[in-house]
Amino acid sequence: MKSTDAPIEVAIEGMTCASCAARVEKALNTLPDVSTAAVNLATERATVHGTASFEALRQAIEKAGYSAHPVASTAQETAAAKEKKVAEGIRIRRDLVLAAALTLPVFVLEMGAHIIPSMHAWISNTIGMQNSWYLQFVLTLLVLAVPGRRFFSTGIPALVRRAPDMNALVAVGTSAAFGYSTVATFAPSVLPAGTANVYFEAAAMIIVLVLLGRYLESRAKGRTSEAIQRLVGLQPNTARVHRNGKIESVPIEQVKVNDVLEIQPGARVAVDGEVLDGESYVDESMITGEPVPTLKRKGQRLIAGTMNQKGSLTLRATAVGSETLLAQIIRMVEQAQGAKLPIQSWVDKITLWFVPAVMAAATLTFLIWLVFGPTPALAFALVNAVAVLIIACPCAMGLATPTSIMVGTGRGAELGILFRKGEALQTLKDVQVVAFDKTGTLTEGKPVLADLEVMSGYDANDVLAKVAAVESRSEHPIAGAIVAAAEARALALGSVTQFESVTGFGVRADVDGTRIEVGADRFMRQLKLDISAFAATAARMAEEAKSPIYVAIDGALVAVLAVADQVKPGTRSAIASLHAQGLKVAMISGDHQRTAEAIAKQLGIDEVIAEVLPDGKVSAVRRLRKAHGVVAFIGDGINDAPALAEADIGIAVGSGTDIAMESADVVLMSGNLHTVPTAIALSKATLKNIRQNLFWAFGYNVALIPIAAGVLYPFNGVLLSPVFAAGAMALSSVFVLGNALRLRRFQPEVMQVIE
């Protein structure tokens, strides 16, 4: 059962392959106070649920052979962690250059002598073959002892703990090749006749190629986390704050809630806040994915990390530090990147025993060649066993899923799509029906007065003024639309007494002594008023997706008005994009059936569930699931929390800090509904990428381990040199990382529909 405790994030150093991650995960899960632990090789982090202390987790990780420290929590700590990774990349590059420089003479002396007959003769006539072997011994020893030391310092202890990893495979393979060659060089008499051959070049080249793979891998890993790094980089280090009657530049950590800040033209907003003064366009593209700058005026909200354009703004801080929306986004992206998808579970089961299985396969290969191989059997046995050890690559298997998740979720963040839960990235691709809440999701959520028709003998402005006076006492959005319309016409509102709200029907009050009653058709019927005079008008309004509201003055029906909630721009093309993906589209609304169907017809929606109360949305989601399959429900993330939680995938659509992030699996930072089909397409692209990576990682091992063992030799005499095995092993991880990085170029496809 999943723990509800807040997870502990632990940064882990020293993991080099999937087997490492699997062993750390196993060590953590054996602790009594840990309910679940998941280790991510790509992010080099563990996410732990339970009540265990960090110290207990650290000790378990160190006992498994790795080091642990808390995850960076501030921008400075994040920068320090990044510098540490950069320094490690520099060390790997330095070791690679040194190893290559030392290996080149070894490779030329040994392989050149085999490939070019004249070179063999030249070596024999100059330095001599035995001296050549001595030189190769010295150079290879330097390769293993200096740049190759990292494999032995971690691989040998792993062997002692009976928990071999990738470093152990490299250490055993290179030691076998070097040890055999050393015996052949200095004590050839102890070997069977005809088997005194050297493989120094194989031992040295294996180190070079594995280091090359590690270097390319570290660079690629850096690119997979670029989205997070860019988000962290949006936070300025200082802010201009009003202090002691003047404006001071202070470190961002010292800014407090309610501080007043100045945002200069071209500067980034330092904290979340509310505009007190000024007017300017602000680029929010890195937060919402919307490329068009937004005009900000007094009273509007600003988001930390967004870029002010040409105007100056004064704001009051409403959220600082870890409470800003930018900080929340970074946390969500990190959590999603560290998540383990369902598809990963069977990969973990395989990788846990993969390295021991490879060592067993290498041992079996050695014995078979030693017993049944041609002369010199010992040499054949050694070379093929080393090839099996080196070619096996659990690195690719361990990186296949998390790297795609990292790049996919990072690309989503750039497009304004936040996957709060990593599992949503996999489940979203299986969605069969997309259900939208209407108000605030398909529509603007800001009703406006669209129609007003009065009986003969009544003045429209006088009627509107009286209705607005009554509605000014109500908090309903429709009431606000009517009051706004009266204010726009500069109408004077009368004095209101005896106001009463009749739940589900309408409102009534006395305005300057005149009885005013406003409400739906059912309210008029309750008052025993005949509304047939407005039947044609009401029918037209409903066809136009407007909700008719009737007005009675002193017990007589005098007017009908309509308040309409405008459909969001781009909604039709977003729904067309969903249809192009083969999905059913439904709408769940509290509106009258006729009005809801009119909107659905206008937008091309397949199914309408209307006249649904807020608590009925959960039942509606269940009905859709039973009829169609996996359901994604899209709502505003606040009123729709139960339905968002009930759906297979809950998607909250909102803007900025108005999003209720806790109730949804996916958060769309802008109100642009094009991000819904984009999120689904990104899910499909990411899972396709993961499947490609897994196919390569497993297919590579399934195909090449038998070849390395020499299975083709009886048929065509082909054997795989340990050098080529090392090259193939290095390239497999690079291929997986390179394939995952293609997701950075993911672009949404939008259907062009005339709105």
N, C-alpha and C positions, 0 to 999 in steps of 0.2 A: 504494500500500500504506500502511495506517495506521501511523503512528509509534507506538512504544511509549514514547517519552520522555514525561516529565511535561509537561503543557501549560503554557505561559506565558499568563497572563491580562493583557490590556492594556486599560485604560480609555481611551476615545477621546472627544474633544470636538469639536463642530462638525458632526457628521452631522445632516442634516435630512430625508433621504429615502432610499429604497431604492437610488437611484443612487449616493449617497455611500457607503453600506455596500458596494456591489458594487465600487466603485473602490478603497476601502481594502483589501478582500479581495484584489483583483487585484494591488495593489501589494505586499502581503505575500507572496502566493504566488509572486511572481517572484524573491524572494530565494533565493539558492542554498542557504542553510542552513535553509530552511523546507520541511518535508514537506507539511503541510497548515495552512491558516488559514481560520477561519470567523468572520465578523463579524456580530454581532447588533445590529440597529438599535434594538430595544426596550430592551435592557440597556445599549446603547452600549459594548459590549465586543468584543474580539477574542480568540479562543482559538487559540493557535498551537502546533503541534507541530514539533519540530525542534531544532537546536542553535544557532540564531541568538540573539545576545545581545539584551537589552532595548533597548540603545542602537541597534542596527541596525534593530530593529523601529520604534523611535521615529522614526528618520530617514526610513524609508520612508513612515511615516504622515504626517509633516510635509511630505515632498516631494509627497504626494498632496493636501496642502492642509488637513490637520487636525492637531490636537494630541493627544499621548498621554502617559499617566502610569501608574505601577503601580496595580493594583487595591488598594483598602483591605484591610489584613490584620488590623487590630485594631478593637475596638469604637469606640475614639476616632477612628480614621481613617475608619471607616464613618460615624460621626456627622458628621465634618467633610465627607465627601462628600455626605451628605444635606443638610447646611446649604448647601453650594454649589449643589445643585439647587434648594433652596427659594429661595435668593437669585436664581437665574436666573429662576425663576417670578415672583418679585416684579418683576424688571426687565421681563419680558415684559408683565406686567400694567400697569406704569407706562407703557411705550411704547404699549400698547393704549389706555389712557385718554387719553394725550396725542394720539394719532393720531385717536381718535374726536372729541375736542373740536375739533381743527383741521379735521376733515373735515365736521363737521355743517354749518357755514355754507356750505361749498362745495356740498354736496349739496342744501341747501335753495335756494340761489341758482340752480343750474343745473337741477336736476330740477323744482323748484317752478315755474320759469319755463316748462318744457315741459308740465307736467301741468295747472297752473292758469292759464288765460288772464289773469285779473285780476292775478295776481302778476307775470306778464310785463310787463303794463302798468305796475304799481306800480314795478318795478325800473327800467324805461325812464324813468319820469317823476321818479324820485328820484335814485339814484346813477348811472343810465345803464348800458346793457348793456356798453359798453367798460370802464367802471370796475369793473363786476361781474367781468369777465374778469381785470382786473388784480388784484383782491382774491383771486380764485380762484387765480391764478398764485402769489401770495405764500404763501397758506395751504398749497397743495399742495406748493410747494417746501419749506416747513417740514416737512411730513409725510414727504416723501422724504428730507430731509437729516437729520432727527433720529430719530424712531421707525423710519423705513424704512431707515436707514443700514445695518442689519445685513444686509439682502438684497444691497446693492451691495458691501459690504466682502468678502463671501464669494462672491457670484455672479459678479462681474466677473473676479476672479482665476481662477475655475473656467473661465470662457469663454476666458481667455487660455491656460490650460493645455489647452484643447480637451477639457475634461472637465466639461461643463455639468451642473449639478444643479438642484434645485428653486429654490434662491435665484436661479440664473441665469435661470430662466423668469420669475420675478417681476420681477427687475431689467430684463430685456429688455422685458417686457410693459408695465410701468409707465413705463419710459423712452420707449418708442414713443408711448404715449398722451400723456405729459407733453410730449415733444419736439414732436409734431404740434400739440398745443394751444398751445404757446409760439409756434411759427411763426405759427399762425392769429391769435394775439393781437397779436404785435408786427410781423409781416411778412406780412400776409395776401396781398399782391400776388404773392408767389412761388408761391402755390398756384393750381391750376386754378380757374376761376370756379365759385362755388357750393359749394366744398369747405372754406371757411374756418370750420370748426366746432371747438368746444373739447370736450375729454374729460377735463378736470381731475378731475371727480367720480369718473370711472372709475379713474384712477391712484390717487387718495387712498383710495377705498373698497376697492380691491384690497389696499392695505397694511393697512387696518383689519381686513378679513375674514381675511386670512392670519394676522395677529397674533392675532386671536380664535381661529382654529383652533389656532395654536401654544400659546396659553394653555390652552385646553381640553385639548389633547393632553398638555401637561406635567402637568396635574392628573390626568388619567386614567392616565398612565404611573406617577405616584406611587402610585396605588391598585393598579396591577398588581403592584407589588413589596411590597405591605403584608405579605404572608406572611413574606418574608425579614426585613423590618424588625421584625415582631413576634418572630421567632426571635432576632434580634440583641438585642432589648430584654429577653429573658429572662435574659440574663447580668447579674448584679449587678456594680456597679462596685467594691464592697469586700467583704471577708470578715472574720469574727471568728475569729482564729487564736490558738492557744495559743503564746505566745512569752515566754521568760524568766520562766516561772512565773506569767504572767497572760494574760488574754485581750485582744488588741489588734485594733483595726480597721485592716486594711492594704489597699492597692490590690490588686485581683484579680490583676494582673500579677506581684505578689510572692509569691503562694502557690506552694509547691513540693510535689512528690509526697512523701507521708508526713507532711505537716503535719496537725495535729489541729485541726479546726474546730468551732465551735459554731453550730448552726442554730436560731435562735429561732422561736417560734410565729409564723406569718404571714410568714416570710422565705423568699426563694428560695434554693435550694441553689446554692452558688457554684461548686463543682467536682464532678467525679465522685468518688465515694468509697464507703467501707464503713462501716456503722454500728458504732461502738464501744460506745455506750451510749444508752439512751433508747428510747422507743417513740412513734410518731406516725403518723397517716395523711398521705400525701403525694399531692398532685394532680399526676399525670403526663400530663394530657390534651393539653397542647401538644406533647408528645414522642411519645406512643403513640396519641393519638386516643381513648383510653379515658376516659370521663367519670367513672367511679367511682374515688375516691381509694384508694390501696393502702396497707395497713398495713406499716410498716417497723420491724423489730426488729434486735437485735444480729446482725451477720454479713451482713445484707442490703445490697444495693447501692443507692446513690442516684445520680441523674443531674442534672448541672448544669442549672439553669434551671427545675427542677420546684419546686412550691410546698408548703412545709411547712404543715401545718394547725395543730393546737392544742398538740401536745407539743413538747418540746425534744429535740434530737438532737445527739450528738457523733459526728463522722465522721473517718476517716482518708482523706486525699486519695490517690486512685489514678491520676487523670489530671487534668491542668490545661492551661489555655490552648488551643492548637490541637488537643490530643489528646483533649479531652472529646468525649463523644458529641454534645453540642449543636453544637460546632464542626464535627464531621464532617457532621452533618445539614445545617448551613448551607452547607458546601462542596458537598455533593451536590445540594442544591436549586439553588444558583447554577449549577453545571455543567449541570444538566438544563435550566434556564431559558435558558442560553446555547447550548444544543445546536441543531443544524440538522437538522430532520427530512427524510427523503427527499422529501417533497412540496414542500420549499422549493427543491430544485435547479433545477426548470424555471422557478420564479418568478425566481430569480437571473439566469438566462440572458436573460429578457425585460427585467428592470429595467436591465441593464447598457447596453442600447442604447435604452432607452425615451425618455430625455430628448432625445438627439440626433434620434430619430425624431419627437418632438413638434415640435422646432424646424424640422425639415424639412417637417412637415405645415403648420406655421404659415406658412412661406415659400411653400409651394405654394398655400395658401389666399389669401395676399396677392396672388400673381401672377394666380390665376384670377379673383379679384374685380376686380383692376385692369384685366384685359383684357376680361372678359366681363360685369362687374357693371354695374348701372344707375348713372345719375348721382346723386350725385357718386361715381364709382367709387373714387377714392383714399380717401375717408372710409370707404366700405363695406369696402374692402380692409384698412384699418388696424384698424377695430373688430373684424372677424372674426378677423384674424390674432392680435390681442391676446387675444381670447376663447379661441382654441385654446391659446395659450401658458399662460394662467392656469388653465384648467379641468383640464388634465392633472395627475394626482395620483399620482406614484410613492410618495408617503408612505403612502397606504392599502395599496398592494401590499407595501411593505416591512414594514409593521406587522401585516399580516394573520395571518401565522404566528407570529412570536415573541411577540406579546402574548397570544395564546391559550395558548401554551406556558407563559408566565410565570404566568398566572392559574391554569391547570390544574394545573401542578406545585405552585404555592403552595397551592392548595386541597387537593391530595393530601397535602402535608406536614401541614396542619391535621388531616387525617383519619388521620394515622399511616402514609401511603403515600409512600415516597420513590422517585422514579424516578432511579436512578443514571445511566442513559443516556437521553438525550432520545429516541433512536430507539425505545426501548421504549414510549414513549407512543403511537407510531403502530402498531407491530407488535402490541401487545396487543389492539387492536380486531379483529384478524384471527384470533385464537385459535379453534380448532375443538374442541380437547380439552384439559381441565385434568387433569393427573396429580398426585396427592398422594403424597408419602412418608407412611408410616403413623406410625411411632413419633416422637413429639415434634411431629408436625404435625397429624394427625387426632386423635391421642391426647395425653394429658398428658406422656407420656414418663417417667412415674414409676410403675412397676408396684407393685401392692399384692397381698398374699396374699388371694385371694378364696375359696378352698375348701381343705379338708383332710379327707380320708376315710382312715381306718385300718382294717386288718384286725381282726377280733374278737380280743380278748386283748391288744391294744396300747393304750397311753394316748396320746391325741393330743398332749398337751403334752410328754410325754417324747420322742415322735418329732420334734416340731417343734424341741425344744431341741437334739437331736442333729444334725438337718439344718442348723439355724442355725449350730451350731458349725463344721460343715464349710464352709458358705457364707460364713462370716465371713472366710475366707482368700481368697475370690474377689472380683474387682472388677466382676463382671457386674451390671447393674441388677436382674436377677431375684434374685440373691443378696442384694442390699441390701434388697429387699422382704421376703424371708424373715427376715433378721436383724431388720429393723424390727418385724415381727409378733411375733417372740420377745421382743424388748425391751418391746413394748407389753403383753405378758402377764407381764412381770417374770420370765422364765424364766432359770435359771442355765445358762450354756453350759459344756460340758465341755472338757477338755484335748485339743488336736488335734495329731496327729502323722502323718507320712507323707502329707501332702496332695498330691494330683495332679489337675491339670486335663486332661481328655481333650477336646481341641479338637473342637467340633462334636457332642459326645456328652453330656458332663456332668462331674461332679467326684467324687472319692473321697478318703477319709481314715479314720484311726482316731480315734475319740472315746472317751477313757477305755478304750482297749483293744478297743472294738467297731468292726468294719468297717462303714462307712457309704458307700453309693453312691447318688448322686442324679443323675438325668438324664432325657433324652427317651426315648420308646419304643424308638428304635433302640439306645440304650445298654443297655436291658434285654434286647433281643434279642441283643446282642453278649455279654451275660452269660448267655445261654441261660435267661432267666427268662420264664415265661408271664405275660402281662399281661391275659389274657382275663377274669380275675376283676373287673377294673375297666373292662371294655369299655363297659358302659352308662354308667358315671360319666364316662369319658373322652369318650364321644360327646356327652353332655349338655354337658360343659365346652366342647367345640369349638363346639357350636351356640350357646353363649353367648359366643363369641369369647374364650374363655379357653384358655391353653396348658397342657395337662396335663404334670405332672412326677412321675416315679415315684421311690419310695424303697425301697432294699433294705438290710436289716440282716443282717450276717453271711451274705450270699448268699441271703436269703429276701425276696421282695417283700412289703412290709408296708403301704405307703401310696401314695396318689396325692394330689397337691396341685395347685392351679391358681393361677397368678399372672396377674392381668389388668391391662392398661394402660387406664385409664378414658378414654373418648372425651371430648374437650373440649366444654364447654357451647357450644351454638350451632352445632355442626358440621352437624347435619342441616339446619337452616334455611339455612346458608351453601350447602350442596350443592343444596338446593331452589332457591335464588336463581340458581345457575349453570345449572340445568336450565331455569329460567324465561327465561334469556337464550339458550336454544337450544344449549347446550354439552354435549358428552359429558364425563363425569367418570370418571376411572380412578384406581386405587390401586396403588401399587407397594410390595411388602412382602417382608420376609425370612421372614415367618411361614409356617407350614404352609398349604397351599391351603385346607383346610377352615376353619381359624380365620380366615384372611383373608376368605374368602367370607362367613362369619358376620358379620364387621364390616361388610363391603360391603352385605350385605342389610339390616342394621340402619340404615345411613346412606343407603341408596338410591343406591349407587354403581353405575355401568353396567358397568364392566370391571375385572377383578382380574388383576394379574400378581404371583403369589406365589412364595415360596421363591427370591427373588432375592438373591444376594450383593451387597455394596456395589458391586463393579465391574461387576455385571450391570445396574445401573440405566441406564447409558448405552445399552446394547442395547435395553432396554425402551422408552426414550424414542424411539429410532429406529424401533422397530416401531410405536409409536403414531402417529408422524409419517407413516409409510408408509400406515397404515390410515385415518387421519382427517384429516391436514393439519397446520396450524400447532399446535405443542404448547407449553403453558405448564406447567412443572414447579415444584411447590411443595414445598420441603424446609426443613430447619432451618438451612441455609446453612453448615453445618460439614462433617458427614459426607457431605453430598450435593453437594459442590462439582463433581465431574465431570458429574453429571446436570444440575445448574443451568447449567453452561457449555454442555452439548450441546443443551439445549432451545432452541427459538426465543426463548422468554422464560423466564428463570430468576427465580423469586420466592422470596426468603428470608423465612421466617416466624420470628419470634423475639421476644425482649423485651429492650429496653435494650442493654447492652454485650455480650450473649451472641451478637449477630448477626455472622456472617462476611460483611461487606458486599462484599468484593472479588469474590465468586464469582457474584453475582446481578445481574440487570438492574434488578429492583425489590425494595425492601426494605419489609416490612410490620413496623412497629415493635412492634405488639402480637401476641400469639398468637391474637387473635380472627380466625377464618377468614372472618368477614363482610367483612373488608377485601379478600378476593380478588375476589368479584363486584363490590365497590365500585370496585376498581382498574380492572377491565375496563370497567365502566359509565362511569367517569371518562375512560378512554381514548376510548371511543366518543363521549362528549359533547364532548371537546376537539377531536377530528378533525372532528366535525360542525360545530363552531364555526369551525374553520379553513376548512372548505369554504364556509361561509356568508360569511366575510370575503373569501375569494378571489373568490367569485362576485360579491360587491358591488364589490370593488376593480377587477376586470377588466371586469365588466359596465358599471360606471359609465363607465369610459374608452371602451369600445367604443361605448356608446350616445351619450355626450355630446360626445365630440370631433367626430364628424361634424355634430352639431347646432350646436356652436360654430362650425364651419367654414361653416355656412349651408346645409346640404344640404336643409333644409325650405323655404327661402325660395322656390324656384320653384313650390312646391305651395300654400303657404298664407301666404307672406309673413312667416314667423316667423324672427326672428334672436335669438340669445342675447347679451344685453349682457355685457360684461366684468365688470360688477359682480356679476351673478347667477352668472357663471362662477366668480368668486372665492369667493362664498358656497357654491356647490356643492362646490368643491374643499376648502374648510375643513371642511364637514360630512362629507365622505367619510371623512376620517381619524377624525373624532370618532365617526362611526357604527361604524367597525371597532373602535375602542377600547372603545366602549360595549357592543358585542356581546360582545367578549372578557370584559369585566367581569361579564357575566351568569354566567360559570362560578364566580364567587365564591359564588353561591347554590346550587351543585350539592349535592344531598342524596342519600345512598345509599338505595336501596329494598331493604328486607330482607323476605324471605319469613317469615311467622310460622308456624312448624311446632312442634308439641308435641314436646319432646325426650323 
